[in-house]
Amino acid sequence: MDTMMADFDLPDSMHLRPTRRPVVNTADFRSAMSSMASSVCVVTARRGDEQVGRTVTAVLSLSANPPSVLVSIDMMSRLADIIAKTGGFSLAVLADGQSDIADAFAGKVPADLRFALGEWSEWPSHHPKLSGAVSVLDCEVIGSIETGSHVLFAGAIVDTESEDNREPLLWQRHGYHGLSDID
C-alpha cells in the first residue's frame, strides 16, 4: 500500500494493514457514507498571519476526560500542516442557516475570501473563532494518527462556547438539512 508522506512531523502514527478481502470502490463508499447524517463543522487554524479552514463532517466526541474531539483532515492539506506545526485548531459546529459558510470552506469560495463570510474573531490561542455557530471549540492537539490519506487529530478542548437556542446544520445524502427537516 502506497502512503503519501506529508512535509511535517506527526507525533504518532498507526500504519494500516492491507485487508484480506477487496475493499468497496469509491462510489460505493461515498454512497454508503452519504446515508449518515452528520453535523457540519468548520475546522480552522492560524499560524502567524495565515489562517486556513475546511468544512468537515468527520468529527466525533472522543472523551470526557480529558474533554476532547477527533477530527479527520486531509494529510496533504495546508490545514493539516498548520495544525501539526501550531499544535492546535478551532472547530465550529455550524448552525442551520450557515450553509454559505459550509460551502465556502468546502472549496466553493477561493481560500483567501472564505473568512469574509460570517463574523470571525479569535481565541486566546489566535485560532479563528466563528460567531453564530451552535458550538465553537478551541483545541490543543494531544495526539494524531496517520491513516494513509488523512490525519486524525485528537484535540483537547481548552475553551468552548455554545448557543442552546441554535439548531445544527446537518449533511446527509449530499445535501444540507436542519433538525426540522427530519420530522
Long-range contacts (C-beta under 8 A, 24 or more apart in sequence): 1-148, 3-146, 3-148, 4-75, 4-76, 4-148, 4-149, 6-75, 6-76, 6-80, 6-81, 6-84, 6-146, 6-151, 7-81, 8-80, 8-81, 8-84, 8-85, 9-84, 10-84, 10-144, 10-146, 10-151, 11-141, 11-143, 11-144, 12-143, 12-144, 12-145, 13-144, 13-145, 13-146, 14-145, 14-146, 14-147, 15-146, 16-147, 16-148, 34-172, 34-173, 34-174, 35-172, 35-173, 36-172, 37-170, 37-171, 37-172, 37-177, 37-182, 38-170, 38-171, 38-172, 39-93, 39-94, 39-134, 39-168, 39-169, 39-170, 39-171, 40-93, 40-94, 40-98, 40-99, 40-102, 40-168, 40-169, 40-170, 40-171, 40-176, 41-71, 41-91, 41-92, 41-93, 41-94, 42-91, 42-92, 42-94, 42-101, 42-102, 42-105, 42-130, 43-71, 43-73, 43-79, 43-83, 43-89, 43-90, 43-91, 44-79, 44-89, 44-90, 44-91, 44-92, 44-127, 44-128, 44-130, 45-79, 45-82, 45-83, 45-86, 45-88, 45-89, 45-90, 45-127, 45-128, 46-82, 46-86, 46-122, 46-126, 46-127, 46-128, 47-82, 47-85, 47-86, 50-82, 51-115, 51-127, 51-128, 52-78, 52-79, 52-82, 52-111, 53-79, 53-105, 53-114, 53-115, 53-128, 54-79, 54-105, 54-106, 55-102, 55-103, 55-105, 55-106, 57-171, 58-150, 59-91, 62-154, 66-142, 66-156, 66-157, 67-156, 67-157, 68-139, 68-142, 68-154, 68-155, 68-156, 68-157, 69-137, 69-139, 69-154, 69-155, 69-157, 70-152, 70-153, 70-154, 70-155, 71-152, 71-153, 71-155, 72-147, 72-150, 72-151, 72-152, 73-150, 73-151, 73-153, 74-149, 74-150, 75-146, 75-148, 75-149, 75-150, 75-151, 76-149, 80-151, 80-153, 83-141, 83-151, 83-153, 84-141, 84-144, 84-151, 86-127, 87-140, 87-141, 88-125, 88-127, 88-138, 88-139, 88-140, 88-141, 88-155, 89-127, 89-139, 89-141, 89-153, 89-155, 90-123, 90-125, 90-127, 90-128, 90-129, 90-130, 90-136, 90-137, 90-138, 90-139, 91-136, 91-137, 91-139, 91-155, 92-129, 92-130, 92-133, 92-135, 92-136, 92-137, 93-133, 93-134, 93-135, 93-136, 93-168, 94-133, 94-134, 94-168, 94-169, 95-132, 95-133, 95-134, 95-163, 95-166, 95-167, 95-168, 95-169, 96-166, 96-167, 96-168, 96-169, 96-170, 96-178, 96-179, 96-180, 97-169, 98-132, 98-133, 98-169, 99-169, 99-176, 101-130, 102-169, 102-171, 102-176, 123-159, 124-159, 125-158, 125-159, 132-163, 132-166, 133-163, 133-166, 134-162, 134-163, 134-166, 134-167, 134-168, 135-160, 135-161, 135-162, 135-163, 136-160, 136-161, 136-162
